[in-house]
Amino acid sequence: MEQYKEIIGSVVTGTVDRPLGSAHPNYPDMIYPINYGYVDGVFAADGEEQDVYIFGADEPLKTFTGKVIAIYHRTNDIEDKWIVSVDGKDYSDDEILKRIEFQEKYYEGILLR
């Protein structure tokens, strides 16, 4: 878990491929209540660019720059999801877990700070 200490607090830039209000490409009934995307040029354990939940924007985004405030570590999957704040706010654990529950309810995991 040491590697997470280097990530939390860093500023990252990326692309939003599932903007607020859009449907999941494979599950059209799943509508994204927040922006979701990836960090450009940073690759995760699944070989794809690192996924992020983007907090602090109440409109659909195309790109983002923000601070990593937490990591949702899936314990039954190889992917971690970074929690990025684009408005400088440090969201509480409860706020984060409630807002990512729409997708993370299908996995087991822990929030790392």
N, C-alpha and C positions, 0 to 999 in steps of 0.2 A: 504494500500500500504506500510505500515511500514515494513512488513515482507520481502519485496524485498531488503531493505537496508542491511539486514544481509547476503543476498545471494550474491549480487553484490560485487565483490572483493574477494570472496572466491575461493580457489583452489579445483577443483573436479577431480575425476578419474572415468573413465567409459569404456563402451564397444561400439564399432561402429557396429550397425546392418544393416546400409545402407551406405556402403562406397561410396565415390566419384565415379561416373560413373555407379553405379548400378541402377536398375529399382525399382520403388515402387512395393511392393508385390501385391497390389490390382489394381494398375493402371500402367501397363507395359510401357505405353508411357511417363510416368513421370520419367525422369532420374535425379538422384541427382547430381547437379553441385558442391556440397560440401559434406563432410562427415557429417553423421547424426547418432546419437546414444542416449545413455542414461547414467545417473549417477548411478553407482552401489550402490544399497542399499538406494537410496533416492526415495521415492514414491510421486507421484503427485496426484492431485485431482481426476484423472480418475482411480486411484488404480494401475496404472502401474508405472514402474520406470521413473524418470524425463527425458523427452526428451531434447536433446541439438543439436544445430547447431554448428559445429566445424569449426572455422576459423583458418587459418594459416598453413594449410597442403595442398600441391598440389599433393598429391598421396593418394591412398586409405589407410585408417588406419584400424587396428583391435581393438586397445585400444587407450585411450588418457588420458592425464593429462593436465589441463589448468585452466586459470582464467576466472571466470564468469565476462564478461564485460557489459552485458545488459540482459534484459529479454523482450521477445516479449509476451505481455499479450493479449491473444485473448479475445475480449469483447463479442463475440457471441459463445463461446465454453468454456468448463471447463478447458481446457489445456493451460498452459503457456509453452513457449519454451525458454530455457536458451541459451544465446549466449556465447560460450566458445572460448577463444583465446589460442591456444597452442604454439604460437610463441612470446608471450609477447607484441604483437602489440595491441593498442587500436583503433579498427576500428571505422570510423565515422558512424553516424546514416544512412547517405545515402548509404554507402558501405554495411552496414548490411541489410538494407531494400531491396536493389537491389539483394543481394545474396540469401535472403530467399523468395523472391517474387514467385519463381517457385512453392512453396507450399502454402505460406500464402495468395496468391491472392484469394484463396477460402474462406478466413475468414476475419473478421474485427479485428483490434487490434491496440495496441499502443506499442511503444518501450520505455521501462523504463530504466533509467540510475541511 
